[in-house]
Amino acid sequence: MALPDLIEITPLNPAPLEAKVTMPGSKSITNRALVLAALADGEVELTGALWSEDTRIMVDALKALGFEITVRPDATEVGNRVITVKGLGGRIPNGGTTEAPLEIHVGNAGTAARFLAAMVCLGDGAVRLHGVERMHERPQKELFRALRRLGYQVDSHNDKLPVTIHGGGPREASCTVSLKASSQFATALLQAAPRGQWYVDLAGANLDEAPYVRMTQEMMTAFPHGGGTFAIEPDASSGSFFYGINLFQETVEVANWPLTGWQIDAQFPRFLSMPAEISRATDLGDSIMTAIVLAPLVGRPISFTELGRLRVQECERVQALRTELTKCGATVTEAGDTLHLEPGELHGAEIETYRDHRMAMCFATLGLKVPGMKLRDPACVKKTFPNFFQKLAAATPEGVGAIIRDADGKTLTGDALNAE
């Protein structure tokens, strides 16, 4: 069984919940850790690793490149796995030829597309990276420019995917990279730099405004590069959907909230107070979408600023959020890269999720308060949180006891809520 094409979320009973829900591992940390493990000087065991579409894509890509990887269940969380990677010290075993490059499909996983582009330069063969249509639209130019500056051949007719990258192994070289379009460009280069003998200049970036690059640097400091065990912490952005319920109904807690400070979205609970202005650049990462969707419930105007990065992710998220919130009766003004929301009464609507996992999860959370919220293509949550709807529907304290129905009004339970 699998999720149907359309589901309806039923508002929660107003009684206090006393829920204490656990989150799966961080996608951002898992995919960074997989690359670092492959580049390590020995076997690395990753515990608490997220098992979702994006992380499976990375595992499959590393296997295609010749790395030995084993995956087994994680007893502490059904959405996680224990992944063991045999690191080869910077060696990339497999690669194709110029005439027949090794083909790797990255889906719509930005982390896989960017991180692998830098990593495969350490090998000797040619690798062609390609994905779904949306991935072919997402920016790559700054990363490809940096790789060319390092001396590698990067063949792309428009500096986007699909791309063929010709390895050349380590070479002492330097490059600069801007973080303007995506901080993943810098992460890709920084992760491979020690093995590639590269010097990467972050072009004067203020790391206070680059939390995902800071995450990478702190991870690289803590990582067992000589082999060992590395624990993946739970995903804060996924936790925001559950913490956000506290805006309209107490008490929902995330039992395993991350504490390292690596994830900017770990700040989400303190933004439940909903200040008058929240920035995507300095305050929240992807969880700002949760705050945007719930903002009309707060009772006062709120502006969300510096949202430009959202436009070039899984969908054009600024436009998508404005469009779907407007369907629900919200008053939303888009000015540049700012969305301004006024308080007001909302109603249900049939929500287009744009194949975007976070659009589906944000509006599912809103549906726990607003009646009549229907979601198209809810299975898109498999990208980062395949058992999201199962957790919503689970009885307290493990879930919030949400009732989720199909288009015929039948209540969905168990495997019927699984997005895999």
Buried (B, 14 or more C-beta within 10 A) or exposed (E): EEBBEBBBBBBBEEEEBEBBBBBBBBBBBBBBBBBBBBBBEBBBBBBBBBBBBBBBBBBBBBEBBBBBBEBEEBEEBBBBBBBBBBBBEBBBEBBBEEEEBBEBBBBBBBBBBBBBBBBBBBBBBBBBBBBBEBBBBBBBBBBBBBBEBBEBBBBBEEBBBBBBBBBBBBEEBEBBBBBEBBBBBBBBBBBBBBBBBBEBEBBEBEEEBBBBBBBBBEBBEEBBBEBEEBBBBBBBBBBBBBBBBBBBBEEBBBBBBBEEEBBBBBBBBEBBEBEEEBBBBBBBBBBBBBBBBBBBBBEEBBBBBBBBBBEBBBBBBBBBBBBBBEBBBBEBEBEEBBBBBEBEEBEBBEBBBBBBBBBBBBBBBBBBBBEBBBBBBBBBBBBBBBBBBBBBBBEBBBBBBBBBBBEEEEEBEEEBBBBB
